[in-house]
Amino acid sequence: MAPALGGAPPPPTSTTPSAATRWRRALSFRNVGALYVWLILIVVFSFWAPETFPHWDTVRQVLNGNAVTALVALSLVIPLSAGVFDLSIGYALGLCNVLLAYLIVRAGMGVDLALLLTLVAALAIGVVNAVVVVVFRIDSFIGTLATGSLLLAGVTFVSGNSEIVGSELTHGFFSDIANTQIGGISLSVLYMLIVAVVIWFVLEHTVSGRWLYASGFNADAARLAGIPVRRLRFIGLVVSAIIAGGIAGITVSSQIGSGSTTVGPPYLLNAFAAAFLGATQLRQGRFNAWGTLIAVLMLGTGTAGLGLAGAPVWAPDVFTGVVLLAALAVTRAERNAAMG
């Protein structure tokens, strides 16, 4: 019931949860379990590697070292919310990396124009993915895996199967794009936060965001409700390529100061692990920006801790794989619960 004009609002009904109940739900393990796992990891590694882990340098290492991973993971949030996969993200990043280095070093192009053309290339990759999946109606898992293979061939073609290096990539404005630091935190972390805020706003505060979630939850019902599912999926795949190939590709190029033939694919597993684990956080069963960032930093803390503790070189991959399997299982269970 609405309050009378000029009067006080009515007291909460018996169905209105108290503030304590809302906080208890918000801080429950089911809602933010990754935060508790993250805290456990910090405690474990602080005892396991007390001389190297519990220091500000570790915090900077986790933030600066995982900013690109976070960008790639965030690139998945939009298409996954719409119900499509993009397995080409690592290859898109790799191709944009070598293309940017080629344009600056071997073609002698100015940095500004090279950056613009790299973003255009990322846009083109997204359009191709979208045409394959949405227009040709090829399953997104197979379609983007196929385009990823073509992008990998493009990496070899552009680079001549050799690393592209040059002083133009390690000095001046280009190097400053990602390596400039404020209080020990690099600008790449700022890019990560900006992208996260934009995705959060779109998904949580716009009609398009609600449509994306509806498309991913039940595409047939969404179509019957008049939601442009195919258009949303087309846009989602384009946005994914722009973030992973364009923004993340440029950032990693500035970080490493070269065009590497192997830089892209290793991001794929960590990105998917973070995206699916993030879907179990804050908005259970829904892919979301802040849950993805929590997952990236939790995984990054685990990987950094294993390295500082002197664990075997294969341990971080095992850790990430186990987390991905657990996240997939929890996400599936929550979606089944929501549908049934």
Secondary structure, 3 states (H helix, E strand, C coil): CCCCCCCCCCCCCCCCCCHHHHHHHHCCHHHHHHHHHHHHHHHHHHHHCCCCCCCHHHHHHHHHHHHHHHHHHHHHHHHHHCCCCCCCHHHHHHHHHHHHHHHHHHCCCCHHHHHHHHHHHHHHHHHHHHHHHHHCCCCHHHHHHHHHHHHHHHHHHHHCCCCECCHHHCCHHHHHHHHCEECCEEHHHHHHHHHHHHHHHHHHHCHHHHHHHHHHHCHHHHHHCCCCHHHHHHHHHHHHHHHHHHHHHHHHHHHHCCECCCCCCCHHHHHHHHHHHHCCCCCCCCCCHHHHHHHHHHHHHHHHHHHHCCCCCCHHHHHHHHHHHHHHHHHHHHHHHHHC
